[in-house]
Amino acid sequence: GLVFDDDPSQVFMPQIRQQALVALKEAKVALMVVDGQQGCTPLDEEIASFLRRQSIPKVLAVNKCESTKQGDLQAADFWQLGMGTPYPVSG
């Protein structure tokens, strides 16, 4: 698939993917939010690879970064995605 592998049990996946493409064409910026406590996953890598090919600015927010020091360490794991500065956030 374009971003996710098509799974027959996920009947809405093609429509979700199409809506995401329409939204990206209309967007001024793409915001990717990842889970800082979980760390960088293969799905994060796949989505980042897709977003890097899009011609709009991108921002990478690393969620669940509860403390400043720990949040910076958690966010650092996401530099590998090639999306620029990973910004630690909590909320």
Steps between C-alpha positions, in 0.01 A plus 500: 500500500590865483554545873359191664473146372145430393337261744169350381363529854557878489222584256542878532879515445482602130259783585719614793806502278316699231375753755855541635627577149225756443576663836873518424432674169295766681728534804759769566701265725500131593516425873619151591444403863691202638506326840817594689453227759464231235800619298541496125303217337503350150162666436648839602779439247252409227282805558804731522630358171167579337487852648857581391387452139224760541573856395374677814681598821503236770507518881577200721347508850612235750212455744512367859822682585404581857828647628739738328811282535330168427295659220814617322641147520177347373478749215861435395401146397291649218780684318538177303171573322659779297215740576713774653494599865278273712316726746421344840144576618271387778128526526 
